[in-house]
Every structure is written in structure tokens, then in C-alpha cells.
Amino acid sequence: MIMSTNIPGAIMSFDVQTGALVRSAVFQDTTIKSLVFSRDKGRGIAWYNNNVVVVFDTETLDSI
């Protein structure tokens, strides 16, 4: 699975084989500065320009 963030405030996951969009989520209306993923624990961290940090599940994209 590939995670992408090219839309402000949105995170999308794509199937590596087909390129199909698996799911997407919008955490808040702001620009994501950087993303960090932990494949072992299935968690990701989104760091926004206004220094808000959101931890999310990389499978469901739900914030934790």
C-alpha cells in the first residue's frame, strides 16, 4: 500500500499493484507538512504547518 498526501489536509492510500485508491481521509482543513509511517505498528503521524500533530492508523486512516 502506498500513502500519499498531495491535497491539503488529506491522506490517501493506494493499492501498489493496481494503483487504485483504497481509502482517503481528511483530518483538518490545513496543509500537511510531513508524514511519518511505522509499518510494524501500523501507525502514521501527520505533522501540519500549524504544528498540529495527528497520529492515525495506516489501514483505516482513522485518527488515534
PyMOL Python script that loads the backbone (N, CA, C, O; Angstrom):
from pymol import cmd

cmd.read_pdbstr("""\
ATOM      1  N   MET A   1       0.843  -1.185   0.000  1.00  0.00           N
ATOM      2  CA  MET A   1       0.000   0.000   0.000  1.00  0.00           C
ATOM      3  C   MET A   1       0.885   1.244   0.000  1.00  0.00           C
ATOM      4  O   MET A   1       1.902   1.288   0.692  1.00  0.00           O
ATOM      5  N   ILE A   2       0.506   2.225  -0.755  1.00  0.00           N
ATOM      6  CA  ILE A   2       1.242   3.489  -0.829  1.00  0.00           C
ATOM      7  C   ILE A   2       0.389   4.578  -0.194  1.00  0.00           C
ATOM      8  O   ILE A   2      -0.808   4.672  -0.464  1.00  0.00           O
ATOM      9  N   MET A   3       0.999   5.395   0.643  1.00  0.00           N
ATOM     10  CA  MET A   3       0.290   6.515   1.243  1.00  0.00           C
ATOM     11  C   MET A   3       0.745   7.787   0.536  1.00  0.00           C
ATOM     12  O   MET A   3       1.925   7.952   0.227  1.00  0.00           O
ATOM     13  N   SER A   4      -0.197   8.673   0.287  1.00  0.00           N
ATOM     14  CA  SER A   4       0.123   9.904  -0.432  1.00  0.00           C
ATOM     15  C   SER A   4      -0.613  11.069   0.203  1.00  0.00           C
ATOM     16  O   SER A   4      -1.698  10.901   0.760  1.00  0.00           O
ATOM     17  N   THR A   5      -0.019  12.248   0.118  1.00  0.00           N
ATOM     18  CA  THR A   5      -0.705  13.435   0.610  1.00  0.00           C
ATOM     19  C   THR A   5      -0.433  14.621  -0.307  1.00  0.00           C
ATOM     20  O   THR A   5       0.462  15.424  -0.040  1.00  0.00           O
ATOM     21  N   ASN A   6      -1.188  14.730  -1.366  1.00  0.00           N
ATOM     22  CA  ASN A   6      -0.997  15.853  -2.286  1.00  0.00           C
ATOM     23  C   ASN A   6      -2.159  16.834  -2.240  1.00  0.00           C
ATOM     24  O   ASN A   6      -2.204  17.785  -3.020  1.00  0.00           O
ATOM     25  N   ILE A   7      -3.084  16.608  -1.339  1.00  0.00           N
ATOM     26  CA  ILE A   7      -4.204  17.524  -1.144  1.00  0.00           C
ATOM     27  C   ILE A   7      -4.093  18.068   0.274  1.00  0.00           C
ATOM     28  O   ILE A   7      -3.879  17.286   1.201  1.00  0.00           O
ATOM     29  N   PRO A   8      -4.229  19.379   0.481  1.00  0.00           N
ATOM     30  CA  PRO A   8      -4.107  19.926   1.828  1.00  0.00           C
ATOM     31  C   PRO A   8      -5.033  19.229   2.818  1.00  0.00           C
ATOM     32  O   PRO A   8      -6.244  19.163   2.606  1.00  0.00           O
ATOM     33  N   GLY A   9      -4.463  18.714   3.889  1.00  0.00           N
ATOM     34  CA  GLY A   9      -5.254  18.093   4.945  1.00  0.00           C
ATOM     35  C   GLY A   9      -5.738  16.700   4.660  1.00  0.00           C
ATOM     36  O   GLY A   9      -6.442  16.120   5.487  1.00  0.00           O
ATOM     37  N   ALA A  10      -5.383  16.125   3.502  1.00  0.00           N
ATOM     38  CA  ALA A  10      -5.900  14.803   3.146  1.00  0.00           C
ATOM     39  C   ALA A  10      -4.780  13.778   3.066  1.00  0.00           C
ATOM     40  O   ALA A  10      -3.651  14.096   2.694  1.00  0.00           O
ATOM     41  N   ILE A  11      -5.108  12.560   3.416  1.00  0.00           N
ATOM     42  CA  ILE A  11      -4.183  11.447   3.252  1.00  0.00           C
ATOM     43  C   ILE A  11      -4.917  10.376   2.477  1.00  0.00           C
ATOM     44  O   ILE A  11      -6.072  10.068   2.773  1.00  0.00           O
ATOM     45  N   MET A  12      -4.246   9.803   1.473  1.00  0.00           N
ATOM     46  CA  MET A  12      -4.864   8.771   0.652  1.00  0.00           C
ATOM     47  C   MET A  12      -3.971   7.550   0.629  1.00  0.00           C
ATOM     48  O   MET A  12      -2.748   7.673   0.689  1.00  0.00           O
ATOM     49  N   SER A  13      -4.566   6.376   0.542  1.00  0.00           N
ATOM     50  CA  SER A  13      -3.777   5.158   0.392  1.00  0.00           C
ATOM     51  C   SER A  13      -4.162   4.496  -0.923  1.00  0.00           C
ATOM     52  O   SER A  13      -5.334   4.462  -1.300  1.00  0.00           O
ATOM     53  N   PHE A  14      -3.149   3.969  -1.615  1.00  0.00           N
ATOM     54  CA  PHE A  14      -3.346   3.360  -2.923  1.00  0.00           C
ATOM     55  C   PHE A  14      -2.843   1.929  -2.915  1.00  0.00           C
ATOM     56  O   PHE A  14      -1.874   1.606  -2.228  1.00  0.00           O
ATOM     57  N   ASP A  15      -3.503   1.075  -3.678  1.00  0.00           N
ATOM     58  CA  ASP A  15      -3.037  -0.291  -3.867  1.00  0.00           C
ATOM     59  C   ASP A  15      -1.786  -0.256  -4.743  1.00  0.00           C
ATOM     60  O   ASP A  15      -1.793   0.344  -5.818  1.00  0.00           O
ATOM     61  N   VAL A  16      -0.718  -0.899  -4.284  1.00  0.00           N
ATOM     62  CA  VAL A  16       0.549  -0.859  -5.012  1.00  0.00           C
ATOM     63  C   VAL A  16       0.436  -1.569  -6.361  1.00  0.00           C
ATOM     64  O   VAL A  16       1.044  -1.135  -7.340  1.00  0.00           O
ATOM     65  N   GLN A  17      -0.333  -2.650  -6.422  1.00  0.00           N
ATOM     66  CA  GLN A  17      -0.446  -3.442  -7.646  1.00  0.00           C
ATOM     67  C   GLN A  17      -1.267  -2.733  -8.722  1.00  0.00           C
ATOM     68  O   GLN A  17      -0.855  -2.665  -9.880  1.00  0.00           O
ATOM     69  N   THR A  18      -2.426  -2.207  -8.335  1.00  0.00           N
ATOM     70  CA  THR A  18      -3.357  -1.658  -9.324  1.00  0.00           C
ATOM     71  C   THR A  18      -3.334  -0.133  -9.413  1.00  0.00           C
ATOM     72  O   THR A  18      -3.760   0.436 -10.418  1.00  0.00           O
ATOM     73  N   GLY A  19      -2.840   0.527  -8.372  1.00  0.00           N
ATOM     74  CA  GLY A  19      -2.867   1.983  -8.340  1.00  0.00           C
ATOM     75  C   GLY A  19      -4.218   2.537  -7.942  1.00  0.00           C
ATOM     76  O   GLY A  19      -4.426   3.751  -7.964  1.00  0.00           O
ATOM     77  N   ALA A  20      -5.145   1.652  -7.576  1.00  0.00           N
ATOM     78  CA  ALA A  20      -6.492   2.086  -7.199  1.00  0.00           C
ATOM     79  C   ALA A  20      -6.474   2.749  -5.821  1.00  0.00           C
ATOM     80  O   ALA A  20      -5.720   2.349  -4.934  1.00  0.00           O
ATOM     81  N   LEU A  21      -7.309   3.756  -5.661  1.00  0.00           N
ATOM     82  CA  LEU A  21      -7.451   4.421  -4.369  1.00  0.00           C
ATOM     83  C   LEU A  21      -8.126   3.462  -3.400  1.00  0.00           C
ATOM     84  O   LEU A  21      -9.223   2.974  -3.669  1.00  0.00           O
ATOM     85  N   VAL A  22      -7.482   3.195  -2.288  1.00  0.00           N
ATOM     86  CA  VAL A  22      -8.045   2.284  -1.289  1.00  0.00           C
ATOM     87  C   VAL A  22      -8.971   3.047  -0.353  1.00  0.00           C
ATOM     88  O   VAL A  22     -10.125   2.665  -0.158  1.00  0.00           O
ATOM     89  N   ARG A  23      -8.463   4.112   0.215  1.00  0.00           N
ATOM     90  CA  ARG A  23      -9.294   4.956   1.074  1.00  0.00           C
ATOM     91  C   ARG A  23      -8.625   6.311   1.214  1.00  0.00           C
ATOM     92  O   ARG A  23      -7.438   6.472   0.932  1.00  0.00           O
ATOM     93  N   SER A  24      -9.404   7.270   1.653  1.00  0.00           N
ATOM     94  CA  SER A  24      -8.843   8.595   1.883  1.00  0.00           C
ATOM     95  C   SER A  24      -9.487   9.187   3.124  1.00  0.00           C
ATOM     96  O   SER A  24     -10.580   8.787   3.525  1.00  0.00           O
ATOM     97  N   ALA A  25      -8.805  10.131   3.718  1.00  0.00           N
ATOM     98  CA  ALA A  25      -9.316  10.769   4.923  1.00  0.00           C
ATOM     99  C   ALA A  25      -8.826  12.205   4.972  1.00  0.00           C
ATOM    100  O   ALA A  25      -7.717  12.511   4.534  1.00  0.00           O
ATOM    101  N   VAL A  26      -9.658  13.077   5.505  1.00  0.00           N
ATOM    102  CA  VAL A  26      -9.271  14.464   5.714  1.00  0.00           C
ATOM    103  C   VAL A  26      -9.295  14.707   7.213  1.00  0.00           C
ATOM    104  O   VAL A  26     -10.339  14.578   7.852  1.00  0.00           O
ATOM    105  N   PHE A  27      -8.151  15.058   7.772  1.00  0.00           N
ATOM    106  CA  PHE A  27      -8.068  15.253   9.211  1.00  0.00           C
ATOM    107  C   PHE A  27      -8.459  16.657   9.631  1.00  0.00           C
ATOM    108  O   PHE A  27      -9.137  16.836  10.642  1.00  0.00           O
ATOM    109  N   GLN A  28      -8.046  17.641   8.878  1.00  0.00           N
ATOM    110  CA  GLN A  28      -8.455  19.009   9.155  1.00  0.00           C
ATOM    111  C   GLN A  28      -8.102  19.859   7.946  1.00  0.00           C
ATOM    112  O   GLN A  28      -7.319  19.458   7.085  1.00  0.00           O
ATOM    113  N   ASP A  29      -8.695  21.036   7.904  1.00  0.00           N
ATOM    114  CA  ASP A  29      -8.519  21.893   6.735  1.00  0.00           C
ATOM    115  C   ASP A  29      -7.232  22.703   6.857  1.00  0.00           C
ATOM    116  O   ASP A  29      -7.262  23.897   7.157  1.00  0.00           O
ATOM    117  N   THR A  30      -6.125  22.052   6.627  1.00  0.00           N
ATOM    118  CA  THR A  30      -4.825  22.709   6.689  1.00  0.00           C
ATOM    119  C   THR A  30      -3.841  21.905   5.856  1.00  0.00           C
ATOM    120  O   THR A  30      -4.186  20.828   5.369  1.00  0.00           O
ATOM    121  N   THR A  31      -2.649  22.395   5.686  1.00  0.00           N
ATOM    122  CA  THR A  31      -1.667  21.724   4.847  1.00  0.00           C
ATOM    123  C   THR A  31      -0.781  20.810   5.684  1.00  0.00           C
ATOM    124  O   THR A  31      -0.258  21.218   6.721  1.00  0.00           O
ATOM    125  N   ILE A  32      -0.619  19.578   5.228  1.00  0.00           N
ATOM    126  CA  ILE A  32       0.257  18.644   5.918  1.00  0.00           C
ATOM    127  C   ILE A  32       1.699  18.961   5.556  1.00  0.00           C
ATOM    128  O   ILE A  32       2.053  19.066   4.381  1.00  0.00           O
ATOM    129  N   LYS A  33       2.516  19.109   6.577  1.00  0.00           N
ATOM    130  CA  LYS A  33       3.923  19.451   6.396  1.00  0.00           C
ATOM    131  C   LYS A  33       4.749  18.199   6.124  1.00  0.00           C
ATOM    132  O   LYS A  33       5.601  18.196   5.235  1.00  0.00           O
ATOM    133  N   SER A  34       4.504  17.149   6.877  1.00  0.00           N
ATOM    134  CA  SER A  34       5.246  15.909   6.664  1.00  0.00           C
ATOM    135  C   SER A  34       4.468  14.725   7.213  1.00  0.00           C
ATOM    136  O   SER A  34       3.589  14.875   8.061  1.00  0.00           O
ATOM    137  N   LEU A  35       4.811  13.543   6.709  1.00  0.00           N
ATOM    138  CA  LEU A  35       4.180  12.302   7.155  1.00  0.00           C
ATOM    139  C   LEU A  35       5.268  11.327   7.566  1.00  0.00           C
ATOM    140  O   LEU A  35       6.313  11.236   6.923  1.00  0.00           O
ATOM    141  N   VAL A  36       5.010  10.601   8.642  1.00  0.00           N
ATOM    142  CA  VAL A  36       5.925   9.563   9.092  1.00  0.00           C
ATOM    143  C   VAL A  36       5.112   8.295   9.294  1.00  0.00           C
ATOM    144  O   VAL A  36       4.052   8.326   9.918  1.00  0.00           O
ATOM    145  N   PHE A  37       5.612   7.170   8.764  1.00  0.00           N
ATOM    146  CA  PHE A  37       4.878   5.911   8.876  1.00  0.00           C
ATOM    147  C   PHE A  37       5.700   4.869   9.609  1.00  0.00           C
ATOM    148  O   PHE A  37       6.908   4.749   9.404  1.00  0.00           O
ATOM    149  N   SER A  38       5.027   4.120  10.463  1.00  0.00           N
ATOM    150  CA  SER A  38       5.642   2.978  11.125  1.00  0.00           C
ATOM    151  C   SER A  38       4.923   1.740  10.626  1.00  0.00           C
ATOM    152  O   SER A  38       3.805   1.456  11.056  1.00  0.00           O
ATOM    153  N   ARG A  39       5.545   1.006   9.730  1.00  0.00           N
ATOM    154  CA  ARG A  39       4.880  -0.135   9.105  1.00  0.00           C
ATOM    155  C   ARG A  39       4.618  -1.253  10.113  1.00  0.00           C
ATOM    156  O   ARG A  39       3.604  -1.946  10.024  1.00  0.00           O
ATOM    157  N   ASP A  40       5.522  -1.428  11.064  1.00  0.00           N
ATOM    158  CA  ASP A  40       5.372  -2.500  12.046  1.00  0.00           C
ATOM    159  C   ASP A  40       4.154  -2.293  12.939  1.00  0.00           C
ATOM    160  O   ASP A  40       3.406  -3.232  13.209  1.00  0.00           O
ATOM    161  N   LYS A  41       3.966  -1.080  13.385  1.00  0.00           N
ATOM    162  CA  LYS A  41       2.868  -0.800  14.306  1.00  0.00           C
ATOM    163  C   LYS A  41       1.604  -0.349  13.587  1.00  0.00           C
ATOM    164  O   LYS A  41       0.551  -0.214  14.210  1.00  0.00           O
ATOM    165  N   GLY A  42       1.699  -0.116  12.283  1.00  0.00           N
ATOM    166  CA  GLY A  42       0.519   0.300  11.532  1.00  0.00           C
ATOM    167  C   GLY A  42       0.037   1.689  11.877  1.00  0.00           C
ATOM    168  O   GLY A  42      -1.157   1.977  11.797  1.00  0.00           O
ATOM    169  N   ARG A  43       0.966   2.556  12.264  1.00  0.00           N
ATOM    170  CA  ARG A  43       0.580   3.910  12.627  1.00  0.00           C
ATOM    171  C   ARG A  43       1.334   4.927  11.789  1.00  0.00           C
ATOM    172  O   ARG A  43       2.467   4.697  11.366  1.00  0.00           O
ATOM    173  N   GLY A  44       0.692   6.031  11.564  1.00  0.00           N
ATOM    174  CA  GLY A  44       1.338   7.124  10.847  1.00  0.00           C
ATOM    175  C   GLY A  44       1.183   8.403  11.639  1.00  0.00           C
ATOM    176  O   GLY A  44       0.295   8.523  12.482  1.00  0.00           O
ATOM    177  N   ILE A  45       2.044   9.346  11.364  1.00  0.00           N
ATOM    178  CA  ILE A  45       1.969  10.640  12.022  1.00  0.00           C
ATOM    179  C   ILE A  45       1.909  11.716  10.945  1.00  0.00           C
ATOM    180  O   ILE A  45       2.756  11.754  10.052  1.00  0.00           O
ATOM    181  N   ALA A  46       0.921  12.577  11.028  1.00  0.00           N
ATOM    182  CA  ALA A  46       0.799  13.714  10.118  1.00  0.00           C
ATOM    183  C   ALA A  46       1.137  14.985  10.895  1.00  0.00           C
ATOM    184  O   ALA A  46       0.537  15.265  11.933  1.00  0.00           O
ATOM    185  N   TRP A  47       2.086  15.737  10.393  1.00  0.00           N
ATOM    186  CA  TRP A  47       2.511  16.966  11.048  1.00  0.00           C
ATOM    187  C   TRP A  47       2.090  18.132  10.169  1.00  0.00           C
ATOM    188  O   TRP A  47       2.539  18.255   9.029  1.00  0.00           O
ATOM    189  N   TYR A  48       1.229  18.985  10.702  1.00  0.00           N
ATOM    190  CA  TYR A  48       0.671  20.090   9.926  1.00  0.00           C
ATOM    191  C   TYR A  48       1.511  21.356  10.074  1.00  0.00           C
ATOM    192  O   TYR A  48       2.294  21.489  11.014  1.00  0.00           O
ATOM    193  N   ASN A  49       1.339  22.275   9.142  1.00  0.00           N
ATOM    194  CA  ASN A  49       2.077  23.539   9.161  1.00  0.00           C
ATOM    195  C   ASN A  49       1.832  24.359  10.424  1.00  0.00           C
ATOM    196  O   ASN A  49       2.698  25.121  10.854  1.00  0.00           O
ATOM    197  N   ASN A  50       0.654  24.201  11.014  1.00  0.00           N
ATOM    198  CA  ASN A  50       0.374  24.952  12.241  1.00  0.00           C
ATOM    199  C   ASN A  50       0.819  24.165  13.476  1.00  0.00           C
ATOM    200  O   ASN A  50       0.372  24.433  14.591  1.00  0.00           O
ATOM    201  N   ASN A  51       1.716  23.179  13.255  1.00  0.00           N
ATOM    202  CA  ASN A  51       2.323  22.369  14.312  1.00  0.00           C
ATOM    203  C   ASN A  51       1.340  21.474  15.054  1.00  0.00           C
ATOM    204  O   ASN A  51       1.622  21.044  16.172  1.00  0.00           O
ATOM    205  N   VAL A  52       0.199  21.188  14.453  1.00  0.00           N
ATOM    206  CA  VAL A  52      -0.714  20.182  14.990  1.00  0.00           C
ATOM    207  C   VAL A  52      -0.236  18.823  14.499  1.00  0.00           C
ATOM    208  O   VAL A  52       0.060  18.653  13.317  1.00  0.00           O
ATOM    209  N   VAL A  53      -0.162  17.867  15.395  1.00  0.00           N
ATOM    210  CA  VAL A  53       0.275  16.521  15.036  1.00  0.00           C
ATOM    211  C   VAL A  53      -0.889  15.557  15.222  1.00  0.00           C
ATOM    212  O   VAL A  53      -1.545  15.560  16.264  1.00  0.00           O
ATOM    213  N   VAL A  54      -1.141  14.736  14.213  1.00  0.00           N
ATOM    214  CA  VAL A  54      -2.207  13.742  14.279  1.00  0.00           C
ATOM    215  C   VAL A  54      -1.591  12.367  14.068  1.00  0.00           C
ATOM    216  O   VAL A  54      -0.845  12.156  13.112  1.00  0.00           O
ATOM    217  N   VAL A  55      -1.904  11.429  14.960  1.00  0.00           N
ATOM    218  CA  VAL A  55      -1.470  10.043  14.801  1.00  0.00           C
ATOM    219  C   VAL A  55      -2.655   9.267  14.247  1.00  0.00           C
ATOM    220  O   VAL A  55      -3.772   9.403  14.747  1.00  0.00           O
ATOM    221  N   PHE A  56      -2.425   8.454  13.219  1.00  0.00           N
ATOM    222  CA  PHE A  56      -3.526   7.740  12.591  1.00  0.00           C
ATOM    223  C   PHE A  56      -3.137   6.309  12.278  1.00  0.00           C
ATOM    224  O   PHE A  56      -1.959   5.974  12.154  1.00  0.00           O
ATOM    225  N   ASP A  57      -4.161   5.470  12.154  1.00  0.00           N
ATOM    226  CA  ASP A  57      -3.992   4.070  11.779  1.00  0.00           C
ATOM    227  C   ASP A  57      -3.778   4.011  10.272  1.00  0.00           C
ATOM    228  O   ASP A  57      -4.581   4.557   9.516  1.00  0.00           O
ATOM    229  N   THR A  58      -2.701   3.353   9.820  1.00  0.00           N
ATOM    230  CA  THR A  58      -2.389   3.362   8.395  1.00  0.00           C
ATOM    231  C   THR A  58      -3.322   2.485   7.572  1.00  0.00           C
ATOM    232  O   THR A  58      -3.365   2.621   6.349  1.00  0.00           O
ATOM    233  N   GLU A  59      -4.063   1.597   8.204  1.00  0.00           N
ATOM    234  CA  GLU A  59      -5.013   0.760   7.467  1.00  0.00           C
ATOM    235  C   GLU A  59      -6.351   1.468   7.287  1.00  0.00           C
ATOM    236  O   GLU A  59      -6.893   1.504   6.183  1.00  0.00           O
ATOM    237  N   THR A  60      -6.879   2.026   8.362  1.00  0.00           N
ATOM    238  CA  THR A  60      -8.208   2.640   8.309  1.00  0.00           C
ATOM    239  C   THR A  60      -8.149   4.143   8.067  1.00  0.00           C
ATOM    240  O   THR A  60      -9.150   4.749   7.683  1.00  0.00           O
ATOM    241  N   LEU A  61      -6.981   4.752   8.290  1.00  0.00           N
ATOM    242  CA  LEU A  61      -6.765   6.201   8.234  1.00  0.00           C
ATOM    243  C   LEU A  61      -7.541   6.943   9.313  1.00  0.00           C
ATOM    244  O   LEU A  61      -7.685   8.164   9.247  1.00  0.00           O
ATOM    245  N   ASP A  62      -8.043   6.211  10.307  1.00  0.00           N
ATOM    246  CA  ASP A  62      -8.709   6.856  11.439  1.00  0.00           C
ATOM    247  C   ASP A  62      -7.659   7.469  12.353  1.00  0.00           C
ATOM    248  O   ASP A  62      -6.600   6.883  12.574  1.00  0.00           O
ATOM    249  N   SER A  63      -7.955   8.647  12.881  1.00  0.00           N
ATOM    250  CA  SER A  63      -7.014   9.237  13.834  1.00  0.00           C
ATOM    251  C   SER A  63      -7.094   8.463  15.146  1.00  0.00           C
ATOM    252  O   SER A  63      -8.158   7.986  15.540  1.00  0.00           O
ATOM    253  N   ILE A  64      -5.956   8.348  15.808  1.00  0.00           N
ATOM    254  CA  ILE A  64      -5.871   7.567  17.048  1.00  0.00           C
ATOM    255  C   ILE A  64      -5.784   8.525  18.223  1.00  0.00           C
ATOM    256  O   ILE A  64      -5.704   8.088  19.371  1.00  0.00           O
TER     257      ILE A  64
END
""", "prot")
cmd.dss("prot")
cmd.show_as("cartoon", "prot")
cmd.util.cbc("prot")
cmd.orient("prot")
